[in-house]
Amino acid sequence: MFRKVMTILMIGGSLAVAACNTVRGAAEDVNSAANAVDNAT
């Protein structure tokens, strides 16, 4: 059970890192999401 949970966490972490690549990319993603919410209201 522990191995399955760790495998899922590792895969999820890999996908998150691959999606953003850098901390700057993550900040840009959050900023663009915030702008989209602001524009929608």
C-alpha distance matrix in Angstrom:
0.0 3.8 5.4 5.2 6.4 8.7 9.9 10.9 12.5 14.3 15.6 16.7 18.4 20.1 21.5 22.8 24.5 25.9 27.3 29.1 29.7 31.3 31.5 34.9 33.4 30.9 34.0 35.9 33.3 33.2 37.0 37.5 35.3 37.3 40.5 39.5 38.9 42.2 44.1 42.7 44.1
3.8 0.0 3.8 5.5 5.2 6.1 8.5 10.0 10.6 12.2 14.3 15.4 16.3 18.2 20.1 21.0 22.4 24.2 25.8 27.2 27.5 28.8 28.9 32.4 31.3 28.8 31.8 34.0 31.6 31.5 35.2 36.0 34.0 35.9 39.2 38.5 38.0 41.1 43.1 42.1 43.4
5.4 3.8 0.0 3.8 5.5 5.1 6.0 8.6 9.8 10.3 12.1 14.1 15.1 16.2 18.3 19.8 20.8 22.2 24.2 25.9 25.8 27.5 28.1 31.6 30.2 28.1 31.3 33.3 30.9 31.3 35.0 35.6 33.8 36.0 39.1 38.3 38.2 41.4 43.2 42.2 43.8
5.2 5.5 3.8 0.0 3.8 5.5 5.1 6.2 8.6 9.9 10.6 12.2 14.1 15.3 16.6 18.3 20.0 21.0 22.6 24.6 25.1 27.0 27.7 30.9 29.1 27.0 30.2 31.9 29.3 29.7 33.4 33.7 31.7 34.1 37.1 36.0 35.8 39.2 40.8 39.6 41.3
6.4 5.2 5.5 3.8 0.0 3.8 5.4 5.2 6.2 8.6 10.0 10.6 12.2 14.2 15.5 16.5 18.3 19.9 21.1 22.8 23.5 25.0 25.2 28.5 27.0 24.6 27.6 29.6 26.9 27.0 30.7 31.3 29.2 31.3 34.4 33.6 33.2 36.4 38.3 37.2 38.6
8.7 6.1 5.1 5.5 3.8 0.0 3.8 5.5 5.0 6.1 8.6 9.8 10.3 12.1 14.2 15.2 16.3 18.1 19.8 21.2 21.4 22.8 23.2 26.6 25.4 23.2 26.3 28.4 26.1 26.4 30.1 30.8 29.1 31.2 34.3 33.7 33.6 36.7 38.6 37.9 39.4
9.9 8.5 6.0 5.1 5.4 3.8 0.0 3.8 5.4 5.1 6.1 8.5 9.8 10.5 12.3 14.2 15.3 16.4 18.3 20.3 20.3 22.3 23.3 26.5 24.8 22.9 26.4 28.0 25.6 26.3 30.0 30.3 28.8 31.3 34.1 33.3 33.5 36.7 38.2 37.5 39.3
10.9 10.0 8.6 6.2 5.2 5.5 3.8 0.0 3.8 5.5 5.2 6.1 8.5 9.9 10.7 12.3 14.3 15.3 16.5 18.6 19.4 21.4 22.1 25.1 23.2 21.0 24.4 25.9 23.1 23.7 27.5 27.6 25.8 28.3 31.1 30.1 30.2 33.5 35.0 34.0 35.9
12.5 10.6 9.8 8.6 6.2 5.0 5.4 3.8 0.0 3.8 5.5 5.1 6.0 8.5 9.9 10.5 12.2 14.1 15.3 16.7 17.4 18.9 19.2 22.4 20.9 18.5 21.7 23.6 21.2 21.5 25.2 25.8 24.1 26.3 29.3 28.7 28.7 31.8 33.6 33.0 34.6
14.3 12.2 10.3 9.9 8.6 6.1 5.1 5.5 3.8 0.0 3.8 5.4 5.1 6.1 8.6 9.8 10.5 12.1 14.1 15.6 15.5 17.3 18.2 21.5 20.0 18.2 21.6 23.4 21.3 22.1 25.7 26.2 25.0 27.4 30.2 29.7 30.2 33.2 34.8 34.4 36.3
15.6 14.3 12.1 10.6 10.0 8.6 6.1 5.2 5.5 3.8 0.0 3.8 5.4 5.1 6.2 8.7 10.0 10.5 12.3 14.5 14.9 17.3 18.6 21.4 19.3 17.8 21.4 22.6 20.1 21.4 24.9 24.9 23.7 26.5 29.0 28.1 28.8 32.0 33.2 32.7 34.9
16.7 15.4 14.1 12.2 10.6 9.8 8.5 6.1 5.1 5.4 3.8 0.0 3.8 5.4 5.2 6.2 8.7 9.9 10.6 12.6 13.8 15.8 16.6 19.3 17.2 15.1 18.6 19.9 17.2 18.1 21.7 21.8 20.3 23.0 25.7 24.9 25.3 28.5 29.9 29.3 31.4
18.4 16.3 15.1 14.1 12.2 10.3 9.8 8.5 6.0 5.1 5.4 3.8 0.0 3.8 5.4 5.1 6.2 8.5 9.9 10.9 11.4 13.0 13.7 16.8 15.1 13.2 16.6 18.4 16.3 17.1 20.6 21.2 20.2 22.6 25.3 25.0 25.6 28.4 30.0 29.9 31.9
20.1 18.2 16.2 15.3 14.2 12.1 10.5 9.9 8.5 6.1 5.1 5.4 3.8 0.0 3.8 5.4 5.2 6.0 8.5 10.2 9.9 12.4 14.1 16.8 14.8 13.8 17.5 18.7 16.7 18.4 21.6 21.8 21.2 24.0 26.2 25.9 27.0 29.8 31.0 31.1 33.3
21.5 20.1 18.3 16.6 15.5 14.2 12.3 10.7 9.9 8.6 6.2 5.2 5.4 3.8 0.0 3.8 5.5 5.0 6.0 8.7 9.7 12.5 14.2 16.3 13.7 12.6 16.4 16.9 14.5 16.4 19.6 19.3 18.6 21.6 23.7 22.9 24.1 27.1 28.1 28.0 30.4
22.8 21.0 19.8 18.3 16.5 15.2 14.2 12.3 10.5 9.8 8.7 6.2 5.1 5.4 3.8 0.0 3.8 5.5 5.2 6.4 8.2 10.1 11.0 13.4 11.0 9.2 12.9 13.9 11.6 13.1 16.4 16.6 15.8 18.6 20.9 20.5 21.5 24.4 25.7 25.7 27.9
24.5 22.4 20.8 20.0 18.3 16.3 15.3 14.3 12.2 10.5 10.0 8.7 6.2 5.2 5.5 3.8 0.0 3.8 5.4 5.4 5.2 7.4 9.1 11.6 9.7 8.9 12.6 13.8 12.4 14.2 17.2 17.6 17.6 20.2 22.2 22.4 23.7 26.1 27.4 28.0 30.2
25.9 24.2 22.2 21.0 19.9 18.1 16.4 15.3 14.1 12.1 10.5 9.9 8.5 6.0 5.0 5.5 3.8 0.0 3.8 5.6 5.2 8.7 11.4 13.0 10.3 10.6 14.3 14.5 12.9 15.6 18.2 17.9 18.2 21.2 22.7 22.5 24.3 26.8 27.6 28.1 30.7
27.3 25.8 24.2 22.6 21.1 19.8 18.3 16.5 15.3 14.1 12.3 10.6 9.9 8.5 6.0 5.2 5.4 3.8 0.0 3.8 6.0 8.9 10.8 11.8 8.5 8.4 12.1 11.7 9.7 12.5 15.0 14.4 14.5 17.7 19.2 18.7 20.6 23.2 23.8 24.3 27.0
29.1 27.2 25.9 24.6 22.8 21.2 20.3 18.6 16.7 15.6 14.5 12.6 10.9 10.2 8.7 6.4 5.4 5.6 3.8 0.0 3.8 5.5 7.2 8.1 5.0 5.2 8.8 8.9 7.8 10.5 12.8 12.8 13.6 16.2 17.7 18.0 19.9 22.0 23.0 23.9 26.3
29.7 27.5 25.8 25.1 23.5 21.4 20.3 19.4 17.4 15.5 14.9 13.8 11.4 9.9 9.7 8.2 5.2 5.2 6.0 3.8 0.0 3.8 7.1 8.3 6.4 7.8 10.9 11.3 11.1 13.7 15.7 16.0 17.2 19.6 20.9 21.5 23.5 25.4 26.3 27.5 29.9
31.3 28.8 27.5 27.0 25.0 22.8 22.3 21.4 18.9 17.3 17.3 15.8 13.0 12.4 12.5 10.1 7.4 8.7 8.9 5.5 3.8 0.0 3.8 5.2 5.1 6.4 8.7 9.8 10.7 12.6 14.2 15.4 16.8 18.6 20.0 21.2 23.0 24.5 25.8 27.3 29.3
31.5 28.9 28.1 27.7 25.2 23.2 23.3 22.1 19.2 18.2 18.6 16.6 13.7 14.1 14.2 11.0 9.1 11.4 10.8 7.2 7.1 3.8 0.0 3.8 5.3 5.0 6.2 8.6 9.8 10.6 12.2 14.2 15.4 16.5 18.3 20.0 21.3 22.5 24.3 25.9 27.5
34.9 32.4 31.6 30.9 28.5 26.6 26.5 25.1 22.4 21.5 21.4 19.3 16.8 16.8 16.3 13.4 11.6 13.0 11.8 8.1 8.3 5.2 3.8 0.0 3.8 5.4 5.0 6.2 8.6 9.9 10.4 12.2 14.2 15.2 16.3 18.3 20.0 20.9 22.3 24.3 26.0
33.4 31.3 30.2 29.1 27.0 25.4 24.8 23.2 20.9 20.0 19.3 17.2 15.1 14.8 13.7 11.0 9.7 10.3 8.5 5.0 6.4 5.1 5.3 3.8 0.0 3.8 5.4 5.0 6.2 8.7 9.7 10.5 12.3 14.2 15.2 16.4 18.5 19.9 20.9 22.6 24.7
30.9 28.8 28.1 27.0 24.6 23.2 22.9 21.0 18.5 18.2 17.8 15.1 13.2 13.8 12.6 9.2 8.9 10.6 8.4 5.2 7.8 6.4 5.0 5.4 3.8 0.0 3.8 5.4 5.0 6.3 8.6 9.9 10.7 12.4 14.3 15.4 16.8 18.5 20.0 21.3 23.2
34.0 31.8 31.3 30.2 27.6 26.3 26.4 24.4 21.7 21.6 21.4 18.6 16.6 17.5 16.4 12.9 12.6 14.3 12.1 8.8 10.9 8.7 6.2 5.0 5.4 3.8 0.0 3.8 5.4 5.2 6.0 8.6 9.9 10.5 12.2 14.2 15.4 16.4 18.2 20.0 21.5
35.9 34.0 33.3 31.9 29.6 28.4 28.0 25.9 23.6 23.4 22.6 19.9 18.4 18.7 16.9 13.9 13.8 14.5 11.7 8.9 11.3 9.8 8.6 6.2 5.0 5.4 3.8 0.0 3.8 5.5 4.9 6.0 8.5 9.7 10.3 12.1 14.2 15.1 16.2 18.2 20.2
33.3 31.6 30.9 29.3 26.9 26.1 25.6 23.1 21.2 21.3 20.1 17.2 16.3 16.7 14.5 11.6 12.4 12.9 9.7 7.8 11.1 10.7 9.8 8.6 6.2 5.0 5.4 3.8 0.0 3.8 5.4 5.2 6.2 8.7 9.9 10.6 12.5 14.3 15.4 16.7 18.9
33.2 31.5 31.3 29.7 27.0 26.4 26.3 23.7 21.5 22.1 21.4 18.1 17.1 18.4 16.4 13.1 14.2 15.6 12.5 10.5 13.7 12.6 10.6 9.9 8.7 6.3 5.2 5.5 3.8 0.0 3.8 5.5 5.1 6.2 8.7 9.9 10.7 12.3 14.3 15.5 17.0
37.0 35.2 35.0 33.4 30.7 30.1 30.0 27.5 25.2 25.7 24.9 21.7 20.6 21.6 19.6 16.4 17.2 18.2 15.0 12.8 15.7 14.2 12.2 10.4 9.7 8.6 6.0 4.9 5.4 3.8 0.0 3.8 5.4 5.1 6.2 8.6 9.9 10.5 12.3 14.3 15.7
37.5 36.0 35.6 33.7 31.3 30.8 30.3 27.6 25.8 26.2 24.9 21.8 21.2 21.8 19.3 16.6 17.6 17.9 14.4 12.8 16.0 15.4 14.2 12.2 10.5 9.9 8.6 6.0 5.2 5.5 3.8 0.0 3.8 5.4 5.0 6.1 8.7 9.8 10.4 12.3 14.5
35.3 34.0 33.8 31.7 29.2 29.1 28.8 25.8 24.1 25.0 23.7 20.3 20.2 21.2 18.6 15.8 17.6 18.2 14.5 13.6 17.2 16.8 15.4 14.2 12.3 10.7 9.9 8.5 6.2 5.1 5.4 3.8 0.0 3.8 5.4 5.1 6.3 8.7 9.9 10.7 12.8
37.3 35.9 36.0 34.1 31.3 31.2 31.3 28.3 26.3 27.4 26.5 23.0 22.6 24.0 21.6 18.6 20.2 21.2 17.7 16.2 19.6 18.6 16.5 15.2 14.2 12.4 10.5 9.7 8.7 6.2 5.1 5.4 3.8 0.0 3.8 5.4 5.2 6.2 8.7 9.9 11.0
40.5 39.2 39.1 37.1 34.4 34.3 34.1 31.1 29.3 30.2 29.0 25.7 25.3 26.2 23.7 20.9 22.2 22.7 19.2 17.7 20.9 20.0 18.3 16.3 15.2 14.3 12.2 10.3 9.9 8.7 6.2 5.0 5.4 3.8 0.0 3.8 5.4 5.0 6.1 8.5 10.1
39.5 38.5 38.3 36.0 33.6 33.7 33.3 30.1 28.7 29.7 28.1 24.9 25.0 25.9 22.9 20.5 22.4 22.5 18.7 18.0 21.5 21.2 20.0 18.3 16.4 15.4 14.2 12.1 10.6 9.9 8.6 6.1 5.1 5.4 3.8 0.0 3.8 5.4 5.2 6.2 8.9
38.9 38.0 38.2 35.8 33.2 33.6 33.5 30.2 28.7 30.2 28.8 25.3 25.6 27.0 24.1 21.5 23.7 24.3 20.6 19.9 23.5 23.0 21.3 20.0 18.5 16.8 15.4 14.2 12.5 10.7 9.9 8.7 6.3 5.2 5.4 3.8 0.0 3.8 5.5 5.1 6.5
42.2 41.1 41.4 39.2 36.4 36.7 36.7 33.5 31.8 33.2 32.0 28.5 28.4 29.8 27.1 24.4 26.1 26.8 23.2 22.0 25.4 24.5 22.5 20.9 19.9 18.5 16.4 15.1 14.3 12.3 10.5 9.8 8.7 6.2 5.0 5.4 3.8 0.0 3.8 5.5 5.5
44.1 43.1 43.2 40.8 38.3 38.6 38.2 35.0 33.6 34.8 33.2 29.9 30.0 31.0 28.1 25.7 27.4 27.6 23.8 23.0 26.3 25.8 24.3 22.3 20.9 20.0 18.2 16.2 15.4 14.3 12.3 10.4 9.9 8.7 6.1 5.2 5.5 3.8 0.0 3.8 5.5
42.7 42.1 42.2 39.6 37.2 37.9 37.5 34.0 33.0 34.4 32.7 29.3 29.9 31.1 28.0 25.7 28.0 28.1 24.3 23.9 27.5 27.3 25.9 24.3 22.6 21.3 20.0 18.2 16.7 15.5 14.3 12.3 10.7 9.9 8.5 6.2 5.1 5.5 3.8 0.0 3.8
44.1 43.4 43.8 41.3 38.6 39.4 39.3 35.9 34.6 36.3 34.9 31.4 31.9 33.3 30.4 27.9 30.2 30.7 27.0 26.3 29.9 29.3 27.5 26.0 24.7 23.2 21.5 20.2 18.9 17.0 15.7 14.5 12.8 11.0 10.1 8.9 6.5 5.5 5.5 3.8 0.0
